[in-house]
Amino acid sequence: VQLVESGGGLVQSGGSLRLSCAASGSTVDVYAIGWFRQAPGKEREGVAVISAGDDNTYYAESVRGRFTISRDTVMHTVTLQMNNLKPEDTAIYFCAAPDIPLTRVVGISAGHYENWGQGTQVSVSS
């Protein structure tokens, strides 16, 4: 599955952004989708995950209560609503999916995912 992210940009601290993840030629509706980010000089880290089938969600402690991952089955996207953004949220954000549809995942490890989008830049100014 080919994934495409959108919605990144520049925002002031305390602001909000909504990222979307869509599949080219397919649909994300039946896939577990993870959002990950990588800041300059840092390792990639898991941000939020929505599992397939049960739609259970998982969050990194650093974003819990500020970010929300959800499915939009009308638009066939998975969105990451990011509120109360902080400068430390600045990174390239990627969405990812496993090869197999309806894979149930637990947690925010990147180990489940073989398919990655190109990423979208999120920059938060102080």
C-alpha positions in Angstrom: 0.0 0.0 0.0 1.3 3.5 -0.9 0.8 6.1 1.7 0.6 9.9 1.3 0.7 12.3 4.2 -0.7 15.8 4.2 -1.4 18.7 6.5 2.0 19.7 7.9 3.1 23.2 8.2 4.4 25.9 10.5 2.5 26.9 13.6 3.2 28.8 16.8 3.5 27.1 20.1 0.1 26.2 21.5 -1.4 26.0 18.0 -3.0 23.0 16.3 -2.5 21.0 13.1 -4.3 18.1 11.5 -2.3 15.5 9.6 -4.0 13.1 7.2 -2.8 9.8 5.9 -4.3 8.3 2.7 -3.5 5.4 0.5 -2.9 5.8 -3.2 -4.9 3.3 -5.2 -6.2 1.7 -2.0 -7.8 2.5 1.3 -6.4 2.8 4.8 -9.7 1.7 6.3 -8.6 -1.9 6.7 -5.0 -1.2 7.9 -3.4 -0.5 11.2 -1.9 2.9 10.8 1.0 4.4 12.8 2.2 7.9 13.0 5.9 8.3 13.6 8.2 11.3 13.7 11.8 12.1 13.3 13.5 15.3 14.4 16.9 16.4 13.1 19.7 14.4 14.8 17.2 12.2 16.6 15.9 8.7 16.1 12.5 8.0 14.7 9.9 7.7 17.4 6.3 6.4 17.5 3.7 9.0 18.1 0.3 7.3 17.8 -1.2 4.1 16.4 -4.7 3.0 15.5 -5.1 -0.8 15.2 -7.1 -2.5 12.6 -10.4 -4.2 13.3 -10.8 -3.0 16.9 -9.5 0.5 16.3 -7.7 0.5 19.6 -5.4 3.5 19.9 -2.0 3.9 21.5 0.0 7.1 22.2 3.5 8.1 23.2 3.5 9.6 26.6 4.9 12.8 25.3 1.7 13.4 23.2 -1.0 11.8 25.2 -3.8 14.2 25.9 -2.7 16.5 23.1 -2.8 14.3 20.0 -5.7 12.2 18.8 -5.5 9.6 16.1 -8.8 8.5 14.3 -10.2 7.1 11.2 -12.4 9.0 8.7 -14.1 6.2 6.8 -15.9 8.8 4.6 -12.7 10.4 3.4 -10.7 7.1 3.7 -8.0 8.7 5.8 -6.4 8.4 9.2 -6.0 11.7 10.9 -3.7 12.9 13.6 -5.2 15.9 15.3 -2.4 17.7 17.1 -3.3 20.3 19.7 -1.3 22.5 22.1 1.8 21.9 19.9 5.2 22.5 21.4 8.5 23.3 19.8 9.7 19.8 20.7 7.0 18.4 18.4 8.9 19.8 15.4 9.8 16.9 13.1 9.0 15.1 9.9 5.9 13.1 10.5 5.4 9.8 8.7 2.4 7.4 8.5 3.0 3.7 8.1 1.0 0.5 7.5 1.8 -3.2 7.7 1.8 -5.3 4.6 -1.2 -7.3 5.7 -4.7 -5.7 6.1 -6.6 -6.1 9.3 -3.3 -6.6 11.3 -4.0 -5.9 14.9 -1.1 -4.1 16.6 -0.4 -3.2 20.2 1.7 -0.3 21.2 3.7 2.2 19.2 6.7 0.2 18.0 7.7 0.6 14.4 8.3 -3.1 14.0 4.9 -3.9 12.5 5.2 -1.6 9.5 6.6 -2.2 6.1 5.0 0.6 4.1 5.9 4.2 4.8 4.8 7.6 3.4 7.3 10.3 2.3 6.6 12.4 5.4 5.3 15.9 6.1 7.1 18.6 7.9 5.7 20.0 11.2 7.4 23.0 12.6 6.4 24.7 15.9 7.9 28.0 16.7 8.3 29.2 20.3 
